[in-house]
Amino acid sequence: MGFSFIDTSNNYSHWVPGHTGSESESIIGKWISKRDVRDKIQIATKVGGRRLGNDKPNLKKNIL
């Protein structure tokens, strides 16, 4: 596969017009699902960031 660690953030596409900020995770999730490699991948994300339409940081209840 070539790698086993992905670092992402819900903020990466937040600034692009028409994006909400969750596009990175959606793309990665589809990629992992299509290849059935979830048990072989580690994912890190910056869960404290803000998303479009939500001026408050992500909360623990939304993550776990």
QUIMO-V694217 format. One record per backbone hydrogen bond with DSSP energy under -0.5 kcal/mol. NH is the residue of the N-H (numbers start at 1). CO is the residue of the C=O. If there is no record, write none. Layout:
NH:CO  NH:CO
This chain:
6:42  8:6  8:44  10:46  12:9  14:11  15:11  16:13  19:16  26:22  27:23  28:24  29:25  30:26  31:27  32:28  33:29  34:30  35:31  36:32  36:33  37:32  40:37  41:37  41:38  42:4  44:6  46:8  47:45  49:46  51:54  52:20  54:51  58:49  62:59  63:59  63:60  64:60
